[in-house]
Amino acid sequence: MRTILLLLTALSLTWTASAAPPPSAAELDAVFNQVAAYQAGADRSALAKLDEWLRQPTAGPALRSELERRLIRLIRGKATPAGIEEACRRLSLIGTEASVPALERLLAAPATAEMARYALERIPGRAASQALRNALAKAEGGLQISLINSLGARRDAAAVPALQQLAQSPDGTVAAAAILALAQTGTAAACRALDRMAPKPGTLENSFWEARLRCAAQLAASGGRLAAYESYVRIHGKASSSLVRAAALKQMARLDPARSQADLLAALRSTDPTLQAAAVWALASMERGRGIPILREEFPRLRSRAQAQVLAALTEHGDASLKPLFMEAASRPPEEVQLAALDGLARHGDGSAVPFLSNLAASGQEPLAAAARRALVSLPGPGVDEAIVAAMAHAEPKARIELVRAAGERGASAANTALLRAAWDPDAALRREALRALSATATERELPALAELVAQPLSAADLREAQRTLAAVFPRLEKASADPLLAAYEKAKEPDPRAALLTVMAQSGRPEFLPLLRRELRSSDAPTRRAAIVALGQWPAPEPMPDLLETARKDSSPALRTLALRSYIRLAGLPSDRTPEASATLLAEALKLAAQAEEKKSILGLLPRFPCAESLELAQAAVADPALAAEAKAAVEAIRKALKLE
């Protein structure tokens, strides 16, 4: 404990020592004399020093009071206009009622009125407001508008009578400023003052209604909810603009849902789309769902546009209890209502909607079918995946395809058994859709069946789709056993399925497959060797390069030697931890075996990736070959640039 006290004492002493001491009288005199003589654009060091005193921790009440006193004396004296302006800026930060008389004097002079108004607007207390009101009674032109704005910013309730009078000014700019100031004031008296006015036609009318809405909002925010509600009622009843009436109606519903119900119903039943939309969203968003029963009851009597709006609002604010309404609305025209209902099902439906949605998705009625597909994929809650599986058993062929597609897009692993069954279905379109779905849903449990689908395909198209599925699933299952693929390969009899399995194995880069691929490189069967070469060319790392190089040297088939060399060149270009010199050596070996210009050009294209003297030498040697000259020169230039030899 004693250690902590000592530490705190030390920190206190350190802070006290580091804090600047209050300025002396002489320092204050010097700085204020410079401020009084300040000219715009001159040295601001005195102003900076004054600001430093205002900010420092030792600027307690005594120092701030002294600074204010000196600033008051400065603006009463013979300071320059620029000095007075800077003083007013500081008084706007620290000024109290003591500053008001001096600033009020400045308000009377055109040259200093604006800077004094700026300071008074920010000084708290009744005296500052009174000074601004006094000046407003005599002001004209730009100063009059500035004073109106200041009184509005201060929310000065006592200025309401004057502002009300100015709001009727024939000068549109003055009237608009006064109307806005009344809105900012936001008192019951300000709202009543605006209520008693008649809007002037033209652009000022928009400002008037905007001000009335804003005034009521200010009143509500400050606790006058009842008075604000009454103001909104008057706005809703008098405004000619549907947008203004709709805005007022929404606020009425927010402030008093029960009292506003009659007006909301009238708007909902009206033919004005703006008012209808406002009523719909106001009712839908009421707390604790108070407005939802009203919308459900009124729904059958509404026109289609309003029904679509109701469904959209209920989608946003409703819950699962609305599913029957969404189902009923989605089942019959008009289309705009059906589309809105389908969006609602996507948010609030459940498994019971699956048969309806799958049939609609299969109907071909666009855009309803597309919306039904989206809903089928998005259905929330437990049991939806199981409902999709159950529906697959007895759905019509087209609907079954939609269910299979939805299971895949949902990643529904619960559907895997049904999807595997569909992958052997007589319907070719269903088979391929099931394979696509399995690429997203399959787990390690399904690997043997997927490998079997590659090994024993029903058609060439099925083989391609099954290969893509297996190639997507197997790398995702990092810890899955390689045995299902190896077993399927041994069972496969036809060349194409065997080649497809070798390709999937190679693309995975799993070391368990390398022994098999190396074995097949030495097969007596040329198609098997070719499949192994192609597969190893897709290996994601350089490990098989020695095997491919040996095949490129020794295979009995010239075509397969060329194919092996091309696979070797591809792997040589993969990222590795080799040095550039080592990579250049490997490419030199390939260059020796390359019989065709195509392979040589590929090698030249790789050399700049491995800039070193050896790569440069290889490229320079190829320049003499007319068939390779262009590629060789480009390689030389790139390597020299990388080595900074230019």
C-alpha positions as CSV (number, residue, x, y, z in Angstrom):
1,M,0.0,0.0,0.0
2,R,2.8,2.4,0.9
3,T,4.4,1.7,-2.5
4,I,1.2,2.6,-4.3
5,L,0.9,5.9,-2.3
6,L,4.5,6.8,-3.1
7,L,3.9,6.1,-6.8
8,L,0.8,8.2,-6.9
9,T,2.6,11.0,-5.1
10,A,5.4,10.9,-7.6
11,L,3.0,11.0,-10.5
12,S,1.2,13.9,-9.0
13,L,4.4,15.8,-8.5
14,T,5.5,15.0,-12.1
15,W,2.2,16.4,-13.5
16,T,2.4,19.5,-11.4
17,A,5.9,20.2,-12.5
18,S,5.1,19.6,-16.1
19,A,2.0,21.8,-16.2
20,A,2.7,25.4,-17.2
21,P,2.2,28.0,-14.4
22,P,-0.5,30.6,-14.9
23,P,0.6,33.6,-16.8
24,S,1.8,36.7,-15.0
25,A,0.2,40.1,-15.3
26,A,3.1,41.3,-17.4
27,E,2.7,38.3,-19.8
28,L,-1.0,39.0,-20.1
29,D,-0.5,42.7,-20.8
30,A,2.1,41.9,-23.5
31,V,-0.2,39.3,-25.3
32,F,-3.3,41.4,-25.1
33,N,-1.5,44.5,-26.4
34,Q,-0.4,42.5,-29.4
35,V,-4.0,41.1,-30.0
36,A,-5.4,44.6,-29.8
37,A,-3.0,45.7,-32.5
38,Y,-3.4,42.6,-34.6
39,Q,-3.9,43.0,-38.4
40,A,-5.3,40.2,-40.6
41,G,-2.4,38.1,-42.1
42,A,0.1,39.3,-39.5
43,D,2.1,37.3,-36.9
44,R,-0.4,35.1,-34.9
45,S,1.9,34.1,-32.1
46,A,0.0,36.3,-29.6
47,L,-3.2,34.6,-30.6
48,A,-1.6,31.2,-30.3
49,K,-0.4,32.0,-26.8
50,L,-3.9,33.2,-25.8
51,D,-5.3,29.9,-27.1
52,E,-2.7,28.0,-25.2
53,W,-3.8,29.6,-21.9
54,L,-7.4,28.8,-22.7
55,R,-6.5,25.1,-23.2
56,Q,-4.0,24.4,-20.4
57,P,-5.1,22.5,-17.3
58,T,-4.3,25.5,-15.0
59,A,-6.9,27.6,-16.8
60,G,-9.3,27.4,-13.9
61,P,-12.2,29.7,-13.1
62,A,-9.8,32.5,-12.0
63,L,-7.7,32.6,-15.2
64,R,-10.7,32.2,-17.5
65,S,-12.4,35.0,-15.7
66,E,-9.3,37.2,-16.1
67,L,-9.1,36.3,-19.7
68,E,-12.7,37.2,-20.3
69,R,-12.3,40.5,-18.4
70,R,-9.4,41.4,-20.6
71,L,-11.2,40.4,-23.8
72,I,-14.1,42.6,-22.8
73,R,-11.8,45.5,-22.2
74,L,-10.2,44.9,-25.6
75,I,-13.4,45.1,-27.6
76,R,-14.4,48.2,-25.7
77,G,-11.1,49.9,-26.4
78,K,-9.4,51.0,-29.5
79,A,-8.4,47.6,-30.9
80,T,-8.2,47.0,-34.7
81,P,-11.2,45.4,-36.4
82,A,-9.1,42.2,-36.8
83,G,-8.2,42.2,-33.1
84,I,-11.9,42.7,-32.1
85,E,-12.9,39.8,-34.4
86,E,-10.3,37.5,-32.8
87,A,-11.5,38.6,-29.3
88,C,-15.1,37.9,-30.2
89,R,-14.1,34.4,-31.4
90,R,-12.5,33.7,-27.9
91,L,-15.5,35.1,-26.1
92,S,-17.7,32.7,-28.0
93,L,-15.8,30.0,-26.2
94,I,-15.5,31.3,-22.7
95,G,-17.9,34.2,-22.6
96,T,-20.5,34.6,-19.8
97,E,-23.2,37.1,-19.1
98,A,-20.5,39.5,-18.2
99,S,-19.5,39.8,-21.8
100,V,-23.0,40.5,-23.1
101,P,-23.1,44.4,-22.6
102,A,-19.9,44.9,-24.5
103,L,-20.9,42.6,-27.3
104,E,-24.4,44.2,-27.5
105,R,-22.7,47.5,-28.1
106,L,-20.8,45.9,-31.0
107,L,-24.1,44.7,-32.4
108,A,-25.2,48.3,-33.0
109,A,-22.3,49.0,-35.4
110,P,-22.4,47.6,-38.9
111,A,-18.7,46.9,-39.0
112,T,-18.7,44.7,-35.8
113,A,-22.3,43.5,-35.7
114,E,-21.7,40.1,-37.4
115,M,-18.7,39.2,-35.2
116,A,-20.6,40.2,-32.0
117,R,-23.6,38.1,-33.1
118,Y,-21.4,35.1,-33.7
119,A,-20.1,35.3,-30.1
120,L,-23.5,36.0,-28.5
121,E,-25.1,33.0,-30.3
122,R,-22.8,30.8,-28.4
123,I,-22.8,32.4,-24.9
124,P,-25.3,30.7,-22.6
125,G,-27.9,32.6,-20.6
126,R,-31.0,34.8,-21.0
127,A,-28.9,38.0,-21.3
128,A,-27.4,36.9,-24.6
129,S,-30.8,35.9,-26.0
130,Q,-32.2,39.3,-24.9
131,A,-29.4,41.1,-26.6
132,L,-30.0,39.3,-29.9
133,R,-33.8,40.0,-29.7
134,N,-33.1,43.6,-29.0
135,A,-30.9,43.8,-32.1
136,L,-33.4,41.9,-34.2
137,A,-36.0,44.6,-33.6
138,K,-33.8,47.2,-35.4
139,A,-31.8,45.1,-37.8
140,E,-32.3,44.9,-41.6
141,G,-30.8,43.0,-44.5
142,G,-28.2,40.3,-44.0
143,L,-27.8,41.1,-40.3
144,Q,-31.5,40.6,-39.7
145,I,-31.3,37.1,-41.3
146,S,-28.2,36.3,-39.3
147,L,-29.9,37.3,-36.0
148,I,-33.0,35.2,-36.9
149,N,-30.7,32.2,-37.5
150,S,-28.9,32.8,-34.2
151,L,-32.2,32.9,-32.2
152,G,-33.3,29.7,-33.9
153,A,-30.0,28.0,-33.1
154,R,-30.5,29.0,-29.5
155,R,-34.1,27.7,-29.5
156,D,-35.1,31.0,-27.8
157,A,-38.7,30.6,-26.8
158,A,-39.0,34.3,-26.0
159,A,-38.3,35.1,-29.7
160,V,-41.3,33.3,-31.0
161,P,-43.6,36.4,-31.3
162,A,-41.0,38.3,-33.2
163,L,-40.2,35.3,-35.4
164,Q,-43.9,34.7,-36.1
165,Q,-44.2,38.3,-37.3
166,L,-41.1,38.0,-39.5
167,A,-42.4,34.8,-41.0
168,Q,-45.1,36.9,-42.7
169,S,-42.6,39.2,-44.2
170,P,-43.0,40.0,-47.9
171,D,-39.3,39.4,-48.2
172,G,-39.2,35.6,-49.0
173,T,-35.6,35.2,-47.6
174,V,-36.5,36.8,-44.3
175,A,-39.8,34.8,-44.1
176,A,-38.0,31.5,-44.9
177,A,-35.3,32.2,-42.2
178,A,-38.0,33.0,-39.6
179,I,-40.0,29.9,-40.4
180,L,-36.9,27.7,-40.0
181,A,-36.0,29.5,-36.8
182,L,-39.5,28.7,-35.4
183,A,-39.0,25.1,-36.4
184,Q,-35.6,24.9,-34.6
185,T,-37.1,26.5,-31.5
186,G,-39.5,23.5,-31.3
187,T,-41.6,24.7,-28.4
188,A,-45.4,24.4,-28.1
189,A,-45.7,28.1,-28.7
190,A,-43.5,27.9,-31.9
191,C,-45.6,25.0,-33.2
192,R,-48.8,26.9,-32.5
193,A,-47.4,30.0,-34.2
194,L,-46.7,27.9,-37.3
195,D,-50.1,26.3,-37.1
196,R,-51.7,29.8,-37.3
197,M,-49.9,30.7,-40.5
198,A,-51.1,30.1,-44.0
199,P,-48.4,28.7,-46.4
200,K,-47.5,31.0,-49.3
201,P,-47.6,29.3,-52.7
202,G,-44.3,28.6,-54.4
203,T,-41.0,27.4,-53.1
204,L,-41.7,28.9,-49.6
205,E,-44.6,26.5,-49.2
206,N,-42.3,23.5,-49.1
207,S,-40.1,25.3,-46.5
208,F,-43.2,26.0,-44.4
209,W,-44.4,22.4,-44.2
210,E,-40.9,21.1,-43.7
211,A,-40.6,23.6,-40.8
212,R,-43.8,22.5,-39.3
213,L,-42.8,18.9,-39.3
214,R,-39.4,19.7,-37.8
215,C,-40.9,21.9,-35.1
216,A,-43.2,19.1,-34.0
217,A,-40.3,16.7,-34.0
218,Q,-38.3,19.0,-31.8
219,L,-41.2,19.3,-29.5
220,A,-41.6,15.6,-29.2
221,A,-37.9,15.0,-28.6
222,S,-38.0,17.5,-25.7
223,G,-40.8,15.7,-24.0
224,G,-43.9,17.4,-25.4
225,R,-45.3,14.3,-27.0
226,L,-49.0,15.3,-26.6
227,A,-48.5,18.8,-28.0
228,A,-46.4,17.3,-30.8
229,Y,-49.1,14.8,-31.6
230,E,-51.7,17.6,-31.9
231,S,-49.4,19.5,-34.2
232,Y,-49.0,16.5,-36.5
233,V,-52.8,16.1,-36.6
234,R,-53.1,19.6,-37.8
235,I,-50.4,19.2,-40.4
236,H,-52.0,15.9,-41.6
237,G,-55.4,17.7,-41.9
238,K,-54.3,20.9,-43.6
239,A,-51.4,20.0,-45.9
240,S,-52.1,19.6,-49.6
241,S,-49.0,17.5,-50.2
242,S,-49.4,13.8,-49.8
243,L,-45.8,13.5,-48.9
244,V,-46.2,16.0,-46.0
245,R,-49.5,14.3,-44.8
246,A,-47.8,10.9,-45.0
247,A,-44.8,12.1,-42.9
248,A,-47.2,13.5,-40.3
249,L,-49.3,10.4,-40.3
250,K,-46.2,8.2,-39.5
251,Q,-45.3,10.4,-36.6
252,M,-48.9,10.3,-35.3
253,A,-48.7,6.5,-35.3
254,R,-45.4,6.5,-33.5
255,L,-46.5,9.0,-30.8
256,D,-50.0,7.5,-30.1
257,P,-50.9,4.3,-32.0
258,A,-54.3,4.1,-30.4
259,R,-55.5,7.7,-31.2
260,S,-54.0,7.6,-34.7
261,Q,-55.9,4.4,-35.7
262,A,-58.8,6.1,-37.4
263,D,-56.5,8.3,-39.5
264,L,-54.4,5.3,-40.4
265,L,-57.5,3.3,-41.5
266,A,-58.7,6.2,-43.6
267,A,-55.3,6.5,-45.3
268,L,-55.1,2.7,-45.8
269,R,-58.5,2.8,-47.5
270,S,-57.8,5.9,-49.6
271,T,-56.8,5.9,-53.2
272,D,-53.7,8.0,-52.5
273,P,-50.7,5.6,-52.9
274,T,-48.4,7.8,-50.8
275,L,-50.8,7.9,-47.9
276,Q,-51.6,4.2,-48.3
277,A,-47.9,3.3,-48.2
278,A,-47.4,5.5,-45.1
279,A,-50.3,3.8,-43.3
280,V,-49.1,0.4,-44.2
281,W,-45.6,0.9,-42.9
282,A,-46.8,2.7,-39.8
283,L,-49.2,-0.1,-38.9
284,A,-46.7,-2.8,-39.6
285,S,-43.9,-1.2,-37.5
286,M,-46.0,-0.5,-34.4
287,E,-44.6,-1.9,-31.2
288,R,-45.7,-5.4,-30.2
289,G,-47.3,-6.0,-33.6
290,R,-50.4,-3.9,-32.7
291,G,-51.0,-2.9,-36.3
292,I,-50.6,-6.3,-37.9
293,P,-54.2,-7.5,-37.1
294,I,-55.6,-4.4,-38.8
295,L,-53.5,-5.0,-41.9
296,R,-54.6,-8.7,-42.0
297,E,-58.3,-7.7,-41.7
298,E,-58.1,-5.0,-44.3
299,F,-55.9,-7.0,-46.8
300,P,-58.7,-8.6,-48.8
301,R,-60.4,-5.2,-49.4
302,L,-57.3,-3.5,-50.7
303,R,-56.2,-3.0,-54.3
304,S,-53.3,-5.1,-55.6
305,R,-50.7,-2.3,-55.3
306,A,-51.7,-1.8,-51.6
307,Q,-51.8,-5.5,-51.0
308,A,-48.2,-5.8,-52.3
309,Q,-47.2,-3.0,-50.0
310,V,-48.8,-4.7,-47.0
311,L,-47.0,-7.9,-47.8
312,A,-43.7,-6.2,-48.1
313,A,-44.2,-4.4,-44.8
314,L,-45.3,-7.6,-43.1
315,T,-42.2,-9.4,-44.5
316,E,-40.0,-6.7,-42.8
317,H,-41.9,-6.5,-39.5
318,G,-44.0,-9.7,-39.2
319,D,-43.3,-13.2,-38.0
320,A,-44.1,-16.9,-38.8
321,S,-47.7,-16.4,-37.8
322,L,-48.3,-14.6,-41.1
323,K,-47.3,-17.7,-43.2
324,P,-51.0,-18.6,-44.0
325,L,-51.5,-15.0,-45.4
326,F,-48.3,-15.3,-47.5
327,M,-49.3,-18.7,-48.8
328,E,-52.8,-17.6,-49.8
329,A,-51.5,-14.5,-51.5
330,A,-48.8,-16.3,-53.3
331,S,-51.2,-18.9,-54.8
332,R,-53.3,-16.5,-56.9
333,P,-52.8,-13.5,-59.2
334,P,-52.1,-10.6,-59.6
335,E,-48.4,-11.2,-60.1
336,E,-47.1,-8.2,-58.1
337,V,-49.0,-9.5,-55.0
338,Q,-47.7,-13.1,-55.6
339,L,-44.1,-11.8,-55.8
340,A,-44.4,-9.9,-52.6
341,A,-45.9,-12.9,-50.9
342,L,-43.1,-15.1,-52.1
343,D,-40.6,-12.7,-50.5
344,G,-42.6,-13.1,-47.3
345,L,-42.5,-16.9,-47.4
346,A,-38.7,-16.7,-47.9
347,R,-38.5,-14.9,-44.5
348,H,-41.3,-16.5,-42.6
349,G,-42.2,-19.8,-44.3
350,D,-41.4,-23.3,-43.1
351,G,-41.3,-26.8,-44.4
352,S,-45.0,-27.0,-45.1
353,A,-44.4,-24.5,-48.0
354,V,-41.9,-26.8,-49.8
355,P,-44.4,-28.6,-52.1
356,F,-46.1,-25.4,-53.2
357,L,-42.8,-23.6,-53.8
358,S,-41.2,-26.5,-55.7
359,N,-44.2,-26.8,-58.0
360,L,-44.3,-23.1,-58.7
361,A,-40.5,-23.1,-59.3
362,A,-41.1,-25.9,-61.9
363,S,-44.1,-24.1,-63.5
364,G,-42.0,-22.0,-65.9
365,Q,-44.1,-18.9,-65.0
366,E,-41.3,-16.3,-64.8
367,P,-40.7,-14.2,-62.7
368,L,-42.8,-16.2,-60.2
369,A,-40.7,-19.4,-60.8
370,A,-37.5,-17.5,-60.0
371,A,-39.0,-16.0,-56.8
372,A,-40.2,-19.4,-55.7
373,R,-36.7,-20.8,-56.2
374,R,-35.3,-18.0,-54.0
375,A,-37.9,-18.7,-51.4
376,L,-37.2,-22.4,-51.5
377,V,-33.5,-21.8,-50.8
378,S,-34.1,-19.2,-48.1
379,L,-36.9,-20.9,-46.1
380,P,-35.9,-20.6,-42.4
381,G,-36.4,-22.7,-39.4
382,P,-35.8,-26.4,-38.5
383,G,-37.2,-29.2,-40.6
384,V,-37.0,-27.5,-44.0
385,D,-34.2,-29.7,-45.3
386,E,-36.1,-32.8,-44.2
387,A,-39.3,-31.5,-45.9
388,I,-37.3,-31.1,-49.1
389,V,-36.1,-34.7,-48.9
390,A,-39.7,-35.9,-48.2
391,A,-41.1,-34.0,-51.1
392,M,-38.5,-35.5,-53.5
393,A,-40.1,-39.0,-53.1
394,H,-43.3,-38.1,-54.8
395,A,-42.7,-34.8,-56.7
396,E,-43.3,-34.5,-60.4
397,P,-40.0,-34.7,-62.4
398,K,-39.6,-31.0,-63.0
399,A,-40.5,-30.2,-59.3
400,R,-38.1,-32.9,-58.2
401,I,-35.3,-31.2,-60.1
402,E,-36.1,-27.9,-58.3
403,L,-36.0,-29.7,-55.0
404,V,-32.6,-31.2,-55.8
405,R,-31.3,-27.8,-56.8
406,A,-32.6,-26.2,-53.6
407,A,-31.0,-28.9,-51.5
408,G,-27.6,-28.2,-53.1
409,E,-27.9,-24.4,-52.7
410,R,-29.0,-24.8,-49.1
411,G,-26.0,-27.2,-48.5
412,A,-28.5,-29.7,-47.1
413,S,-26.4,-32.7,-46.1
414,A,-29.6,-34.3,-44.8
415,A,-30.5,-34.8,-48.4
416,N,-27.4,-36.7,-49.4
417,T,-29.0,-40.1,-49.5
418,A,-31.8,-38.9,-51.6
419,L,-29.4,-37.0,-53.9
420,L,-27.3,-40.1,-54.4
421,R,-30.4,-42.0,-55.3
422,A,-31.3,-39.3,-57.8
423,A,-27.8,-39.5,-59.3
424,W,-28.8,-42.9,-60.6
425,D,-32.3,-41.9,-61.8
426,P,-33.3,-42.7,-65.4
427,D,-33.9,-38.9,-65.9
428,A,-30.6,-37.5,-67.2
429,A,-31.4,-33.9,-66.2
430,L,-32.2,-35.0,-62.7
431,R,-29.0,-37.1,-62.5
432,R,-26.8,-34.2,-63.4
433,E,-28.7,-31.8,-61.1
434,A,-28.2,-34.2,-58.2
435,L,-24.5,-34.4,-58.9
436,R,-24.2,-30.6,-58.9
437,A,-26.0,-30.5,-55.6
438,L,-23.7,-33.2,-54.1
439,S,-20.7,-31.0,-54.9
440,A,-22.0,-28.7,-52.1
441,T,-23.5,-31.2,-49.7
442,A,-21.4,-34.4,-49.8
443,T,-19.4,-35.5,-46.8
444,E,-16.8,-38.2,-46.3
445,R,-19.6,-40.7,-45.9
446,E,-20.6,-40.1,-49.6
447,L,-17.1,-40.5,-51.0
448,P,-17.3,-44.2,-52.0
449,A,-20.6,-43.6,-53.8
450,L,-19.3,-40.5,-55.6
451,A,-16.2,-42.4,-56.7
452,E,-18.4,-45.2,-57.9
453,L,-20.4,-42.6,-60.0
454,V,-17.2,-41.7,-61.7
455,A,-16.1,-45.3,-62.2
456,Q,-19.4,-46.5,-63.5
457,P,-21.1,-43.6,-65.2
458,L,-24.4,-43.9,-67.1
459,S,-23.2,-41.6,-69.9
460,A,-20.4,-39.4,-71.0
461,A,-22.2,-36.3,-69.7
462,D,-22.7,-38.0,-66.3
463,L,-19.0,-38.8,-66.2
464,R,-18.0,-35.2,-66.7
465,E,-20.5,-34.0,-64.0
466,A,-19.5,-36.7,-61.6
467,Q,-15.8,-35.9,-62.1
468,R,-16.5,-32.2,-61.4
469,T,-18.4,-33.2,-58.2
470,L,-15.7,-35.5,-56.9
471,A,-13.0,-32.9,-57.7
472,A,-15.0,-30.3,-55.7
473,V,-15.7,-32.6,-52.7
474,F,-12.5,-34.5,-52.1
475,P,-10.1,-31.5,-51.6
476,R,-12.7,-30.0,-49.2
477,L,-12.4,-33.1,-47.0
478,E,-8.8,-32.7,-46.0
479,K,-8.7,-35.7,-43.6
480,A,-10.8,-38.0,-45.8
481,S,-9.3,-41.4,-46.7
482,A,-7.9,-41.9,-50.2
483,D,-9.1,-45.5,-50.2
484,P,-12.5,-44.9,-51.9
485,L,-10.9,-43.3,-54.9
486,L,-8.2,-46.0,-55.1
487,A,-10.8,-48.8,-54.8
488,A,-13.0,-47.2,-57.5
489,Y,-10.1,-46.9,-59.9
490,E,-9.3,-50.6,-59.5
491,K,-13.0,-51.4,-60.3
492,A,-13.2,-49.1,-63.3
493,K,-12.8,-50.9,-66.6
494,E,-13.3,-48.2,-69.2
495,P,-10.5,-45.8,-70.1
496,D,-12.4,-42.6,-69.7
497,P,-13.6,-43.2,-66.1
498,R,-10.1,-44.4,-65.2
499,A,-8.6,-41.2,-66.6
500,A,-11.2,-39.1,-64.8
501,L,-10.3,-40.7,-61.5
502,L,-6.6,-40.3,-62.1
503,T,-7.2,-36.6,-62.8
504,V,-9.1,-36.1,-59.6
505,M,-6.4,-37.8,-57.6
506,A,-3.7,-35.7,-59.2
507,Q,-5.6,-32.4,-58.7
508,S,-5.9,-33.2,-55.0
509,G,-2.0,-33.3,-54.6
510,R,-2.4,-36.1,-52.0
511,P,0.9,-38.1,-51.7
512,E,-1.1,-41.3,-51.3
513,F,-1.9,-41.2,-55.0
514,L,1.6,-40.8,-56.4
515,P,2.6,-44.5,-56.3
516,L,-0.5,-45.4,-58.4
517,L,0.2,-42.5,-60.9
518,R,3.8,-43.5,-61.2
519,R,2.8,-47.1,-61.8
520,E,0.5,-46.1,-64.5
521,L,3.2,-44.1,-66.2
522,R,4.9,-47.5,-66.8
523,S,1.8,-49.3,-68.0
524,S,2.0,-51.3,-71.1
525,D,-1.4,-49.8,-72.1
526,A,-0.8,-46.5,-74.0
527,P,-4.2,-44.9,-73.1
528,T,-3.4,-45.6,-69.4
529,R,0.0,-44.0,-69.8
530,R,-1.5,-41.0,-71.5
531,A,-4.1,-40.6,-68.7
532,A,-1.4,-40.7,-66.1
533,I,0.7,-38.1,-68.0
534,V,-2.3,-35.8,-68.3
535,A,-3.2,-36.2,-64.6
536,L,0.4,-35.6,-63.4
537,G,0.5,-32.4,-65.5
538,Q,-2.3,-31.1,-63.2
539,W,-0.5,-31.9,-60.0
540,P,-0.4,-28.7,-57.8
541,A,3.3,-29.1,-56.9
542,P,6.6,-30.0,-58.6
543,E,7.1,-33.5,-57.1
544,P,6.2,-35.5,-60.2
545,M,8.7,-33.7,-62.4
546,P,11.4,-36.4,-62.4
547,D,8.8,-39.0,-63.4
548,L,7.5,-36.9,-66.3
549,L,11.1,-36.1,-67.4
550,E,11.9,-39.8,-67.5
551,T,8.8,-40.5,-69.5
552,A,9.6,-37.6,-71.9
553,R,13.0,-39.3,-72.5
554,K,12.0,-43.0,-72.7
555,D,8.4,-43.6,-73.6
556,S,8.0,-45.6,-76.8
557,S,5.4,-43.2,-78.2
558,P,6.6,-39.9,-79.6
559,A,3.2,-38.4,-78.9
560,L,3.4,-39.4,-75.3
561,R,6.9,-38.2,-74.9
562,T,5.8,-34.7,-76.2
563,L,2.8,-34.8,-73.8
564,A,5.0,-35.7,-70.9
565,L,7.5,-32.9,-71.7
566,R,4.6,-30.4,-71.8
567,S,3.4,-31.5,-68.4
568,Y,6.9,-31.3,-67.1
569,I,7.3,-27.7,-68.4
570,R,4.0,-26.7,-66.7
571,L,5.1,-28.1,-63.4
572,A,8.5,-26.3,-63.8
573,G,6.6,-23.0,-63.8
574,L,4.8,-23.6,-60.5
575,P,6.0,-21.7,-57.4
576,S,8.6,-23.6,-55.5
577,D,11.5,-23.1,-53.0
578,R,14.1,-23.8,-55.7
579,T,16.8,-21.2,-56.5
580,P,16.6,-19.5,-59.9
581,E,19.7,-21.4,-60.9
582,A,18.1,-24.8,-60.1
583,S,15.0,-23.9,-62.1
584,A,17.1,-22.8,-65.0
585,T,18.8,-26.2,-64.9
586,L,15.5,-28.0,-65.0
587,L,14.4,-25.9,-68.0
588,A,17.7,-26.6,-69.7
589,E,16.9,-30.3,-69.5
590,A,13.5,-29.7,-71.0
591,L,15.0,-27.6,-73.8
592,K,17.3,-30.5,-74.8
593,L,14.3,-32.8,-75.2
594,A,12.0,-30.3,-77.0
595,A,11.6,-31.2,-80.6
596,Q,8.9,-28.7,-81.5
597,A,8.9,-24.9,-81.5
598,E,5.8,-24.8,-79.3
599,E,7.6,-26.5,-76.3
600,K,10.7,-24.3,-76.8
601,K,8.6,-21.1,-76.8
602,S,6.9,-22.3,-73.6
603,I,10.3,-22.7,-72.0
604,L,11.5,-19.3,-73.1
605,G,8.4,-17.8,-71.7
606,L,9.2,-19.3,-68.3
607,L,12.9,-18.2,-68.1
608,P,12.2,-14.6,-67.0
609,R,10.5,-16.0,-63.9
610,F,13.9,-17.3,-62.8
611,P,16.3,-14.5,-63.6
612,C,19.9,-15.7,-63.3
613,A,23.0,-16.0,-65.5
614,E,22.0,-19.5,-66.6
615,S,18.5,-18.4,-67.7
616,L,20.1,-15.5,-69.6
617,E,22.5,-17.9,-71.4
618,L,19.7,-20.2,-72.5
619,A,17.6,-17.3,-73.9
620,Q,20.6,-15.8,-75.7
621,A,21.4,-19.1,-77.3
622,A,17.9,-19.3,-78.7
623,V,18.1,-15.9,-80.4
624,A,19.9,-17.4,-83.4
625,D,16.9,-19.7,-84.2
626,P,14.6,-17.8,-86.6
627,A,11.6,-19.7,-85.3
628,L,12.3,-18.6,-81.7
629,A,13.9,-15.2,-82.2
630,A,11.0,-13.0,-81.1
631,E,10.4,-15.0,-77.9
632,A,14.1,-15.4,-77.1
633,K,14.7,-11.6,-77.5
634,A,11.8,-10.9,-75.2
635,A,13.1,-13.3,-72.6
636,V,16.7,-11.8,-72.8
637,E,15.3,-8.3,-72.3
638,A,13.1,-9.4,-69.4
639,I,16.0,-11.3,-67.7
640,R,18.5,-8.5,-68.2
641,K,16.0,-6.0,-66.7
642,A,15.4,-8.3,-63.7
643,L,19.1,-8.6,-63.2
644,K,19.6,-4.8,-63.6
645,L,22.1,-5.4,-66.4
646,E,20.7,-2.5,-68.6
